[in-house]
Amino acid sequence: MANSAQRTTSTPPMAEDKQFDERVVSVNRVARVVKGGRRFRFQVLVVTGDHNGRVGVGVSKGADVSAAVNKATEVAKKNLVKLNLYHGTLTHEVTAKVGGSKILILPAAPGTGLIAGGVVRLILEVAGVENALSKSLGSTNRINSAYATIAALSSMQPSSKWTTRQRIKRAKADKVDQ
């Protein structure tokens, strides 16, 4: 009787607060050849983000899938990149090339949604981008495509650095005043 009372009054273990969305993109079985045969390991690609402009990519290997996923998640969290988003889309079109993968990402009008495929779509989703267009050119290697997408997104300039007509007029007016 006392045991059941203790069980009901004990507090459940605290659940870790999930602030990042972690998604496993690919799992590959890799092997190295040794004298006795092949030794298998697993390589995992993980994308993590907070749906608020921060995203990271991690690749790692482990003896089993769960160990590789944990290691890759830690790598992704260490390599988070803060993006300069503008009203749920990109500030301007960006492109990047890593290895043989070339990625082109374009901003889109509100209501367009994400028109992207594969790894690019996952990265844009966990980053919090709501409207964008993309095109993958060249190699379809998932790891290179992921790194090319991160490189393209991190090369975006914030909207505060845009050259607009109003800023040009202000600059001319300031020049005349001097």
N, CA and C atoms as an extended XYZ file, in Angstrom:
534
Properties=species:S:1:pos:R:3:atomname:S:1:resname:S:1:resid:I:1 pbc="F F F"
N         0.816       -1.187        0.000 N   MET     1
C         0.000        0.000        0.000 CA  MET     1
C         0.857        1.247        0.000 C   MET     1
N         1.907        1.232        0.819 N   ALA     2
C         2.788        2.391        0.894 CA  ALA     2
C         3.536        2.577       -0.421 C   ALA     2
N         3.858        1.456       -1.068 N   ASN     3
C         4.572        1.561       -2.341 CA  ASN     3
C         3.727        2.242       -3.403 C   ASN     3
N         2.437        1.916       -3.473 N   SER     4
C         1.585        2.545       -4.488 CA  SER     4
C         1.382        4.019       -4.188 C   SER     4
N         1.347        4.399       -2.920 N   ALA     5
C         1.209        5.811       -2.568 CA  ALA     5
C         2.462        6.575       -2.958 C   ALA     5
N         3.612        5.927       -2.784 N   GLN     6
C         4.860        6.589       -3.164 CA  GLN     6
C         4.932        6.773       -4.674 C   GLN     6
N         4.422        5.818       -5.417 N   ARG     7
C         4.475        5.921       -6.872 CA  ARG     7
C         3.610        7.065       -7.391 C   ARG     7
N         2.440        7.253       -6.816 N   THR     8
C         1.548        8.297       -7.308 CA  THR     8
C         2.022        9.692       -6.909 C   THR     8
N         2.733        9.805       -5.797 N   THR     9
C         3.177       11.129       -5.367 CA  THR     9
C         4.530       11.509       -5.951 C   THR     9
N         5.247       10.557       -6.505 N   SER    10
C         6.547       10.904       -7.068 CA  SER    10
C         6.340       11.721       -8.345 C   SER    10
N         7.236       12.646       -8.580 N   THR    11
C         7.126       13.510       -9.753 CA  THR    11
C         7.754       12.809      -10.952 C   THR    11
N         7.148       12.948      -12.106 N   PRO    12
C         7.737       12.330      -13.296 CA  PRO    12
C         9.025       13.063      -13.654 C   PRO    12
N         9.949       12.392      -14.343 N   PRO    13
C        11.183       13.069      -14.732 CA  PRO    13
C        10.863       14.262      -15.636 C   PRO    13
N        11.620       15.320      -15.462 N   MET    14
C        11.397       16.544      -16.238 CA  MET    14
C        11.707       16.288      -17.709 C   MET    14
N        10.771       16.605      -18.537 N   ALA    15
C        10.981       16.466      -19.980 CA  ALA    15
C        11.828       17.635      -20.461 C   ALA    15
N        12.786       17.326      -21.303 N   GLU    16
C        13.654       18.378      -21.826 CA  GLU    16
C        12.842       19.290      -22.735 C   GLU    16
N        12.996       20.585      -22.545 N   ASP    17
C        12.263       21.556      -23.343 CA  ASP    17
C        12.852       21.586      -24.753 C   ASP    17
N        12.045       21.192      -25.724 N   LYS    18
C        12.507       21.162      -27.109 CA  LYS    18
C        12.393       22.557      -27.718 C   LYS    18
N        13.525       23.205      -27.894 N   GLN    19
C        13.492       24.506      -28.532 CA  GLN    19
C        13.889       24.423      -30.000 C   GLN    19
N        14.429       23.268      -30.412 N   PHE    20
C        14.835       23.090      -31.796 CA  PHE    20
C        14.064       21.942      -32.432 C   PHE    20
N        13.755       22.109      -33.710 N   ASP    21
C        13.160       21.049      -34.509 CA  ASP    21
C        14.317       20.308      -35.165 C   ASP    21
N        14.477       19.031      -34.827 N   GLU    22
C        15.579       18.232      -35.349 CA  GLU    22
C        15.031       17.203      -36.327 C   GLU    22
N        15.568       17.206      -37.527 N   ARG    23
C        15.083       16.266      -38.543 CA  ARG    23
C        16.245       15.495      -39.144 C   ARG    23
N        16.086       14.190      -39.210 N   VAL    24
C        17.089       13.329      -39.829 CA  VAL    24
C        16.809       13.311      -41.327 C   VAL    24
N        17.787       13.741      -42.103 N   VAL    25
C        17.609       13.842      -43.553 CA  VAL    25
C        18.004       12.532      -44.227 C   VAL    25
N        19.156       11.985      -43.849 N   SER    26
C        19.572       10.744      -44.485 CA  SER    26
C        20.405        9.903      -43.526 C   SER    26
N        20.336        8.597      -43.720 N   VAL    27
C        21.144        7.640      -42.976 CA  VAL    27
C        21.829        6.753      -44.008 C   VAL    27
N        23.152        6.723      -43.984 N   ASN    28
C        23.918        5.894      -44.909 CA  ASN    28
C        24.716        4.856      -44.133 C   ASN    28
N        24.743        3.636      -44.623 N   ARG    29
C        25.611        2.623      -44.031 CA  ARG    29
C        26.931        2.666      -44.780 C   ARG    29
N        28.009        2.908      -44.067 N   VAL    30
C        29.335        2.981      -44.679 CA  VAL    30
C        30.174        1.845      -44.120 C   VAL    30
N        31.189        1.448      -44.865 N   ALA    31
C        32.009        0.314      -44.445 CA  ALA    31
C        33.484        0.616      -44.672 C   ALA    31
N        34.297        0.055      -43.793 N   ARG    32
C        35.730        0.068      -44.058 CA  ARG    32
C        36.169       -1.391      -44.092 C   ARG    32
N        37.089       -1.680      -44.967 N   VAL    33
C        37.523       -3.054      -45.155 CA  VAL    33
C        38.753       -3.303      -44.284 C   VAL    33
N        38.677       -4.332      -43.472 N   VAL    34
C        39.798       -4.737      -42.623 CA  VAL    34
C        40.151       -6.179      -42.958 C   VAL    34
N        41.168       -6.678      -42.279 N   LYS    35
C        41.660       -8.021      -42.575 CA  LYS    35
C        40.570       -9.086      -42.468 C   LYS    35
N        39.698       -8.958      -41.482 N   GLY    36
C        38.662       -9.970      -41.276 CA  GLY    36
C        37.400       -9.752      -42.079 C   GLY    36
N        37.301       -8.683      -42.817 N   GLY    37
C        36.085       -8.413      -43.594 CA  GLY    37
C        35.730       -6.936      -43.556 C   GLY    37
N        34.443       -6.647      -43.507 N   ARG    38
C        33.987       -5.248      -43.512 CA  ARG    38
C        33.484       -4.864      -42.129 C   ARG    38
N        33.784       -3.640      -41.713 N   ARG    39
C        33.254       -3.078      -40.465 CA  ARG    39
C        32.262       -1.989      -40.846 C   ARG    39
N        31.011       -2.161      -40.448 N   PHE    40
C        29.966       -1.232      -40.830 CA  PHE    40
C        29.737       -0.186      -39.759 C   PHE    40
N        29.488        1.033      -40.207 N   ARG    41
C        29.107        2.154      -39.349 CA  ARG    41
C        27.980        2.890      -40.063 C   ARG    41
N        27.416        3.895      -39.393 N   PHE    42
C        26.316        4.659      -39.982 CA  PHE    42
C        26.664        6.136      -40.009 C   PHE    42
N        26.394        6.753      -41.155 N   GLN    43
C        26.603        8.188      -41.316 CA  GLN    43
C        25.225        8.842      -41.397 C   GLN    43
N        25.019        9.918      -40.601 N   VAL    44
C        23.707       10.547      -40.522 CA  VAL    44
C        23.839       12.038      -40.813 C   VAL    44
N        22.884       12.569      -41.577 N   LEU    45
C        22.774       14.011      -41.846 CA  LEU    45
C        21.541       14.515      -41.113 C   LEU    45
N        21.730       15.508      -40.223 N   VAL    46
C        20.647       16.063      -39.412 CA  VAL    46
C        20.549       17.560      -39.665 C   VAL    46
N        19.317       18.059      -39.777 N   VAL    47
C        19.052       19.497      -39.891 CA  VAL    47
C        18.294       19.912      -38.646 C   VAL    47
N        18.728       20.988      -38.004 N   THR    48
C        18.051       21.480      -36.812 CA  THR    48
C        17.805       22.983      -36.950 C   THR    48
N        16.663       23.433      -36.431 N   GLY    49
C        16.318       24.851      -36.510 CA  GLY    49
C        15.239       25.190      -35.513 C   GLY    49
N        15.002       26.490      -35.322 N   ASP    50
C        14.022       26.932      -34.327 CA  ASP    50
C        12.790       27.577      -34.958 C   ASP    50
N        12.622       27.491      -36.263 N   HIS    51
C        11.495       28.090      -36.990 CA  HIS    51
C        11.446       29.601      -36.800 C   HIS    51
N        12.560       30.199      -36.412 N   ASN    52
C        12.595       31.640      -36.164 CA  ASN    52
C        13.868       32.253      -36.733 C   ASN    52
N        14.433       31.651      -37.780 N   GLY    53
C        15.582       32.247      -38.436 CA  GLY    53
C        16.919       31.638      -38.071 C   GLY    53
N        16.935       30.595      -37.252 N   ARG    54
C        18.202       29.927      -36.936 CA  ARG    54
C        18.143       28.495      -37.442 C   ARG    54
N        19.225       28.058      -38.121 N   VAL    55
C        19.258       26.723      -38.707 CA  VAL    55
C        20.698       26.219      -38.720 C   VAL    55
N        20.864       24.899      -38.590 N   GLY    56
C        22.184       24.296      -38.631 CA  GLY    56
C        22.125       22.915      -39.249 C   GLY    56
N        23.267       22.472      -39.775 N   VAL    57
C        23.379       21.166      -40.415 CA  VAL    57
C        24.536       20.426      -39.766 C   VAL    57
N        24.338       19.136      -39.495 N   GLY    58
C        25.398       18.330      -38.910 CA  GLY    58
C        25.476       16.960      -39.544 C   GLY    58
N        26.704       16.489      -39.739 N   VAL    59
C        26.947       15.158      -40.280 CA  VAL    59
C        27.881       14.450      -39.314 C   VAL    59
N        27.560       13.201      -38.996 N   SER    60
C        28.413       12.456      -38.090 CA  SER    60
C        28.244       10.959      -38.336 C   SER    60
N        29.212       10.194      -37.824 N   LYS    61
C        29.173        8.743      -37.940 CA  LYS    61
C        29.155        8.119      -36.561 C   LYS    61
N        28.565        6.940      -36.473 N   GLY    62
C        28.539        6.211      -35.217 CA  GLY    62
C        28.384        4.727      -35.464 C   GLY    62
N        28.608        3.952      -34.402 N   ALA    63
C        28.517        2.498      -34.509 CA  ALA    63
C        27.087        2.046      -34.775 C   ALA    63
N        26.102        2.789      -34.219 N   ASP    64
C        24.704        2.495      -34.513 CA  ASP    64
C        23.991        3.801      -34.877 C   ASP    64
N        22.782        3.677      -35.376 N   VAL    65
C        22.072        4.843      -35.905 CA  VAL    65
C        21.795        5.878      -34.818 C   VAL    65
N        21.367        5.431      -33.636 N   SER    66
C        21.019        6.388      -32.583 CA  SER    66
C        22.233        7.178      -32.113 C   SER    66
N        23.386        6.543      -32.024 N   ALA    67
C        24.599        7.253      -31.630 CA  ALA    67
C        24.985        8.271      -32.700 C   ALA    67
N        24.864        7.884      -33.956 N   ALA    68
C        25.198        8.803      -35.044 CA  ALA    68
C        24.238        9.983      -35.074 C   ALA    68
N        22.937        9.744      -34.820 N   VAL    69
C        21.953       10.829      -34.804 CA  VAL    69
C        22.259       11.801      -33.674 C   VAL    69
N        22.584       11.283      -32.488 N   ASN    70
C        22.914       12.157      -31.362 CA  ASN    70
C        24.142       13.011      -31.652 C   ASN    70
N        25.180       12.392      -32.220 N   LYS    71
C        26.394       13.142      -32.537 CA  LYS    71
C        26.129       14.192      -33.612 C   LYS    71
N        25.368       13.837      -34.635 N   ALA    72
C        25.076       14.776      -35.717 CA  ALA    72
C        24.217       15.932      -35.222 C   ALA    72
N        23.298       15.662      -34.292 N   THR    73
C        22.466       16.717      -33.719 CA  THR    73
C        23.317       17.710      -32.940 C   THR    73
N        24.278       17.215      -32.186 N   GLU    74
C        25.181       18.112      -31.451 CA  GLU    74
C        26.007       18.966      -32.407 C   GLU    74
N        26.473       18.372      -33.494 N   VAL    75
C        27.242       19.122      -34.496 CA  VAL    75
C        26.364       20.207      -35.120 C   VAL    75
N        25.119       19.860      -35.413 N   ALA    76
C        24.205       20.828      -36.028 CA  ALA    76
C        23.929       21.988      -35.075 C   ALA    76
N        23.757       21.709      -33.790 N   LYS    77
C        23.497       22.778      -32.816 CA  LYS    77
C        24.711       23.687      -32.637 C   LYS    77
N        25.907       23.131      -32.806 N   LYS    78
C        27.122       23.945      -32.692 CA  LYS    78
C        27.306       24.846      -33.904 C   LYS    78
N        26.739       24.449      -35.044 N   ASN    79
C        26.919       25.190      -36.291 CA  ASN    79
C        25.676       25.961      -36.704 C   ASN    79
N        24.914       26.477      -35.751 N   LEU    80
C        23.702       27.237      -36.074 CA  LEU    80
C        24.067       28.556      -36.753 C   LEU    80
N        23.265       28.928      -37.751 N   VAL    81
C        23.443       30.179      -38.487 CA  VAL    81
C        22.183       31.009      -38.316 C   VAL    81
N        22.334       32.290      -38.010 N   LYS    82
C        21.197       33.207      -37.885 CA  LYS    82
C        20.935       33.813      -39.260 C   LYS    82
N        19.687       33.688      -39.730 N   LEU    83
C        19.323       34.179      -41.059 CA  LEU    83
C        18.613       35.522      -40.960 C   LEU    83
N        18.751       36.325      -41.992 N   ASN    84
C        18.086       37.614      -42.083 CA  ASN    84
C        16.830       37.448      -42.928 C   ASN    84
N        15.725       37.102      -42.292 N   LEU    85
C        14.473       36.906      -43.012 CA  LEU    85
C        13.699       38.222      -43.076 C   LEU    85
N        12.823       38.348      -44.066 N   TYR    86
C        12.041       39.558      -44.272 CA  TYR    86
C        10.604       39.145      -44.566 C   TYR    86
N         9.706       39.308      -43.613 N   HIS    87
C         8.285       38.963      -43.757 CA  HIS    87
C         8.084       37.510      -44.185 C   HIS    87
N         8.815       36.592      -43.572 N   GLY    88
C         8.634       35.170      -43.843 CA  GLY    88
C         9.274       34.670      -45.117 C   GLY    88
N        10.079       35.493      -45.761 N   THR    89
C        10.776       35.053      -46.960 CA  THR    89
C        12.206       35.572      -46.921 C   THR    89
N        12.925       35.389      -48.007 N   LEU    90
C        14.317       35.833      -48.075 CA  LEU    90
C        14.377       37.314      -48.411 C   LEU    90
N        15.507       37.930      -48.132 N   THR    91
C        15.654       39.348      -48.443 CA  THR    91
C        15.961       39.570      -49.922 C   THR    91
N        16.637       38.632      -50.547 N   HIS    92
C        16.954       38.725      -51.979 CA  HIS    92
C        17.337       37.336      -52.465 C   HIS    92
N        17.516       37.177      -53.771 N   GLU    93
C        17.877       35.869      -54.288 CA  GLU    93
C        19.327       35.557      -53.934 C   GLU    93
N        19.572       34.292      -53.623 N   VAL    94
C        20.911       33.859      -53.235 CA  VAL    94
C        21.253       32.565      -53.955 C   VAL    94
N        22.540       32.365      -54.139 N   THR    95
C        23.023       31.147      -54.768 CA  THR    95
C        24.344       30.757      -54.129 C   THR    95
N        24.621       29.464      -54.111 N   ALA    96
C        25.890       28.977      -53.575 CA  ALA    96
C        26.209       27.626      -54.201 C   ALA    96
N        27.496       27.309      -54.204 N   LYS    97
C        27.947       26.043      -54.773 CA  LYS    97
C        28.907       25.382      -53.796 C   LYS    97
N        28.627       24.132      -53.464 N   VAL    98
C        29.513       23.318      -52.636 CA  VAL    98
C        29.698       21.997      -53.351 C   VAL    98
N        30.936       21.662      -53.646 N   GLY    99
C        31.203       20.452      -54.419 CA  GLY    99
C        30.555       20.577      -55.781 C   GLY    99
N        29.747       19.620      -56.150 N   GLY   100
C        29.054       19.669      -57.433 CA  GLY   100
C        27.631       20.175      -57.323 C   GLY   100
N        27.182       20.500      -56.109 N   SER   101
C        25.801       20.956      -55.907 CA  SER   101
C        25.729       22.468      -55.950 C   SER   101
N        24.843       22.974      -56.786 N   LYS   102
C        24.602       24.411      -56.859 CA  LYS   102
C        23.140       24.639      -56.501 C   LYS   102
N        22.893       25.564      -55.577 N   ILE   103
C        21.549       25.834      -55.082 CA  ILE   103
C        21.194       27.286      -55.372 C   ILE   103
N        20.004       27.508      -55.909 N   LEU   104
C        19.466       28.837      -56.163 CA  LEU   104
C        18.184       28.965      -55.363 C   LEU   104
N        18.092       30.010      -54.517 N   ILE   105
C        16.902       30.232      -53.699 CA  ILE   105
C        16.415       31.649      -53.949 C   ILE   105
N        15.113       31.777      -54.228 N   LEU   106
C        14.514       33.068      -54.556 CA  LEU   106
C        13.429       33.427      -53.541 C   LEU   106
N        13.283       34.715      -53.218 N   PRO   107
C        12.146       35.111      -52.370 CA  PRO   107
C        10.848       34.974      -53.151 C   PRO   107
N         9.735       34.809      -52.434 N   ALA   108
C         8.435       34.644      -53.089 CA  ALA   108
C         7.403       35.513      -52.398 C   ALA   108
N         6.326       35.808      -53.120 N   ALA   109
C         5.240       36.629      -52.590 CA  ALA   109
C         4.494       35.872      -51.493 C   ALA   109
N         3.872       36.598      -50.568 N   PRO   110
C         3.098       35.927      -49.518 CA  PRO   110
C         2.009       35.036      -50.120 C   PRO   110
N         1.853       33.844      -49.562 N   GLY   111
C         0.865       32.903      -50.054 CA  GLY   111
C         1.407       31.897      -51.038 C   GLY   111
N         2.640       32.087      -51.493 N   THR   112
C         3.236       31.166      -52.455 CA  THR   112
C         3.572       29.827      -51.808 C   THR   112
N         4.077       29.871      -50.597 N   GLY   113
C         4.509       28.661      -49.912 CA  GLY   113
C         5.928       28.306      -50.284 C   GLY   113
N         6.370       27.134      -49.839 N   LEU   114
C         7.712       26.661      -50.159 CA  LEU   114
C         7.663       25.795      -51.405 C   LEU   114
N         8.314       26.272      -52.445 N   ILE   115
C         8.430       25.482      -53.661 CA  ILE   115
C         9.894       25.072      -53.736 C   ILE   115
N        10.179       23.954      -53.105 N   ALA   116
C        11.532       23.433      -53.010 CA  ALA   116
C        11.428       21.937      -52.794 C   ALA   116
N        12.489       21.249      -53.060 N   GLY   117
C        12.467       19.811      -52.895 CA  GLY   117
C        13.633       19.321      -52.069 C   GLY   117
N        13.469       18.145      -51.526 N   GLY   118
C        14.552       17.456      -50.839 CA  GLY   118
C        15.088       18.190      -49.636 C   GLY   118
N        16.399       18.255      -49.565 N   VAL   119
C        17.097       18.837      -48.425 CA  VAL   119
C        16.808       20.329      -48.309 C   VAL   119
N        16.707       21.020      -49.424 N   VAL   120
C        16.480       22.469      -49.401 CA  VAL   120
C        15.153       22.769      -48.712 C   VAL   120
N        14.137       22.009      -49.004 N   ARG   121
C        12.821       22.215      -48.384 CA  ARG   121
C        12.891       22.022      -46.877 C   ARG   121
N        13.547       20.961      -46.425 N   LEU   122
C        13.675       20.708      -44.987 CA  LEU   122
C        14.399       21.849      -44.283 C   LEU   122
N        15.476       22.318      -44.871 N   ILE   123
C        16.247       23.402      -44.255 CA  ILE   123
C        15.419       24.669      -44.178 C   ILE   123
N        14.699       25.004      -45.251 N   LEU   124
C        13.869       26.209      -45.239 CA  LEU   124
C        12.723       26.078      -44.237 C   LEU   124
N        12.151       24.882      -44.095 N   GLU   125
C        11.064       24.674      -43.130 CA  GLU   125
C        11.529       24.900      -41.695 C   GLU   125
N        12.647       24.267      -41.313 N   VAL   126
C        13.102       24.394      -39.929 CA  VAL   126
C        13.691       25.774      -39.649 C   VAL   126
N        14.050       26.508      -40.700 N   ALA   127
C        14.549       27.873      -40.508 CA  ALA   127
C        13.405       28.858      -40.293 C   ALA   127
N        12.188       28.494      -40.708 N   GLY   128
C        11.053       29.382      -40.530 CA  GLY   128
C        10.693       30.176      -41.772 C   GLY   128
N        11.244       29.812      -42.912 N   VAL   129
C        10.910       30.476      -44.171 CA  VAL   129
C         9.560       29.945      -44.636 C   VAL   129
N         8.624       30.849      -44.919 N   GLU   130
C         7.280       30.440      -45.312 CA  GLU   130
C         7.056       30.491      -46.815 C   GLU   130
N         7.703       31.430      -47.495 N   ASN   131
C         7.501       31.620      -48.933 CA  ASN   131
C         8.853       31.719      -49.622 C   ASN   131
N         9.152       30.769      -50.498 N   ALA   132
C        10.414       30.794      -51.235 CA  ALA   132
C        10.332       29.826      -52.410 C   ALA   132
N        11.158       30.099      -53.395 N   LEU   133
C        11.312       29.233      -54.558 CA  LEU   133
C        12.756       28.770      -54.585 C   LEU   133
N        13.001       27.554      -55.050 N   SER   134
C        14.389       27.108      -55.138 CA  SER   134
C        14.573       26.168      -56.319 C   SER   134
N        15.832       26.071      -56.718 N   LYS   135
C        16.213       25.167      -57.793 CA  LYS   135
C        17.549       24.555      -57.436 C   LYS   135
N        17.636       23.238      -57.516 N   SER   136
C        18.898       22.536      -57.283 CA  SER   136
C        19.508       22.194      -58.628 C   SER   136
N        20.730       22.613      -58.827 N   LEU   137
C        21.428       22.378      -60.086 CA  LEU   137
C        22.651       21.506      -59.818 C   LEU   137
N        23.029       20.708      -60.775 N   GLY   138
C        24.227       19.893      -60.608 CA  GLY   138
C        23.951       18.643      -59.802 C   GLY   138
N        24.869       18.330      -58.918 N   SER   139
C        24.824       17.097      -58.143 CA  SER   139
C        23.634       17.073      -57.188 C   SER   139
N        23.119       15.879      -56.927 N   THR   140
C        22.009       15.722      -55.990 CA  THR   140
C        22.485       15.141      -54.663 C   THR   140
N        23.778       15.150      -54.416 N   ASN   141
C        24.338       14.671      -53.159 CA  ASN   141
C        23.712       15.445      -52.014 C   ASN   141
N        23.097       14.746      -51.066 N   ARG   142
C        22.342       15.413      -50.006 CA  ARG   142
C        23.214       16.245      -49.084 C   ARG   142
N        24.389       15.749      -48.767 N   ILE   143
C        25.265       16.471      -47.850 CA  ILE   143
C        25.750       17.767      -48.501 C   ILE   143
N        26.217       17.688      -49.750 N   ASN   144
C        26.666       18.893      -50.445 CA  ASN   144
C        25.516       19.866      -50.676 C   ASN   144
N        24.323       19.343      -50.973 N   SER   145
C        23.156       20.215      -51.153 CA  SER   145
C        22.808       20.934      -49.854 C   SER   145
N        22.912       20.242      -48.731 N   ALA   146
C        22.622       20.852      -47.435 CA  ALA   146
C        23.616       21.966      -47.131 C   ALA   146
N        24.894       21.682      -47.323 N   TYR   147
C        25.900       22.704      -47.045 CA  TYR   147
C        25.804       23.875      -48.020 C   TYR   147
N        25.443       23.611      -49.280 N   ALA   148
C        25.267       24.693      -50.248 CA  ALA   148
C        24.073       25.570      -49.872 C   ALA   148
N        23.004       24.957      -49.369 N   THR   149
C        21.831       25.722      -48.939 CA  THR   149
C        22.181       26.619      -47.759 C   THR   149
N        22.909       26.087      -46.785 N   ILE   150
C        23.326       26.887      -45.632 CA  ILE   150
C        24.243       28.021      -46.078 C   ILE   150
N        25.154       27.737      -47.001 N   ALA   151
C        26.055       28.781      -47.499 CA  ALA   151
C        25.275       29.890      -48.206 C   ALA   151
N        24.275       29.495      -48.992 N   ALA   152
C        23.463       30.493      -49.698 CA  ALA   152
C        22.677       31.343      -48.702 C   ALA   152
N        22.035       30.703      -47.726 N   LEU   153
C        21.224       31.448      -46.762 CA  LEU   153
C        22.072       32.363      -45.882 C   LEU   153
N        23.273       31.928      -45.542 N   SER   154
C        24.118       32.764      -44.684 CA  SER   154
C        24.731       33.927      -45.453 C   SER   154
N        24.707       33.877      -46.783 N   SER   155
C        25.247       34.983      -47.571 CA  SER   155
C        24.228       36.099      -47.799 C   SER   155
N        23.003       35.939      -47.296 N   MET   156
C        21.976       36.969      -47.467 CA  MET   156
C        22.323       38.227      -46.686 C   MET   156
N        22.063       39.370      -47.296 N   GLN   157
C        22.238       40.655      -46.626 CA  GLN   157
C        20.917       41.037      -45.958 C   GLN   157
N        20.956       41.697      -44.786 N   PRO   158
C        19.710       42.108      -44.139 CA  PRO   158
C        19.019       43.220      -44.922 C   PRO   158
N        17.723       43.373      -44.682 N   SER   159
C        16.958       44.383      -45.418 CA  SER   159
C        17.423       45.797      -45.089 C   SER   159
N        18.097       45.981      -43.971 N   SER   160
C        18.596       47.313      -43.620 CA  SER   160
C        19.716       47.772      -44.558 C   SER   160
N        20.317       46.863      -45.296 N   LYS   161
C        21.397       47.225      -46.226 CA  LYS   161
C        20.907       47.371      -47.669 C   LYS   161
N        19.596       47.309      -47.868 N   TRP   162
C        19.062       47.487      -49.210 CA  TRP   162
C        19.295       48.908      -49.693 C   TRP   162
N        19.485       49.065      -50.978 N   THR   163
C        19.550       50.382      -51.585 CA  THR   163
C        18.177       50.665      -52.178 C   THR   163
N        17.475       51.635      -51.594 N   THR   164
C        16.135       51.979      -52.057 CA  THR   164
C        16.135       53.408      -52.582 C   THR   164
N        15.067       53.763      -53.261 N   ARG   165
C        14.959       55.122      -53.801 CA  ARG   165
C        14.959       56.154      -52.680 C   ARG   165
N        14.285       55.831      -51.582 N   GLN   166
C        14.245       56.772      -50.464 CA  GLN   166
C        15.636       56.994      -49.893 C   GLN   166
N        16.420       55.956      -49.775 N   ARG   167
C        17.776       56.103      -49.243 CA  ARG   167
C        18.647       56.892      -50.197 C   ARG   167
N        18.459       56.688      -51.497 N   ILE   168
C        19.235       57.451      -52.480 CA  ILE   168
C        18.867       58.931      -52.381 C   ILE   168
N        17.566       59.226      -52.252 N   LYS   169
C        17.136       60.619      -52.123 CA  LYS   169
C        17.702       61.245      -50.856 C   LYS   169
N        17.671       60.517      -49.754 N   ARG   170
C        18.219       61.019      -48.489 CA  ARG   170
C        19.723       61.274      -48.620 C   ARG   170
N        20.422       60.363      -49.284 N   ALA   171
C        21.877       60.523      -49.452 CA  ALA   171
C        22.169       61.758      -50.300 C   ALA   171
N        21.373       61.979      -51.365 N   LYS   172
C        21.577       63.158      -52.203 CA  LYS   172
C        21.268       64.428      -51.427 C   LYS   172
N        20.205       64.394      -50.617 N   ALA   173
C        19.842       65.566      -49.817 CA  ALA   173
C        20.925       65.871      -48.792 C   ALA   173
N        21.467       64.845      -48.172 N   ASP   174
C        22.560       65.041      -47.199 CA  ASP   174
C        23.795       65.605      -47.881 C   ASP   174
N        24.056       65.164      -49.113 N   LYS   175
C        25.220       65.634      -49.854 CA  LYS   175
C        25.060       67.112      -50.221 C   LYS   175
N        23.844       67.515      -50.591 N   VAL   176
C        23.569       68.900      -50.952 CA  VAL   176
C        23.689       69.798      -49.715 C   VAL   176
N        23.241       69.327      -48.562 N   ASP   177
C        23.297       70.106      -47.329 CA  ASP   177
C        24.737       70.368      -46.905 C   ASP   177
N        25.644       69.494      -47.266 N   GLN   178
C        27.030       69.672      -46.842 CA  GLN   178
C        27.705       70.629      -47.711 C   GLN   178
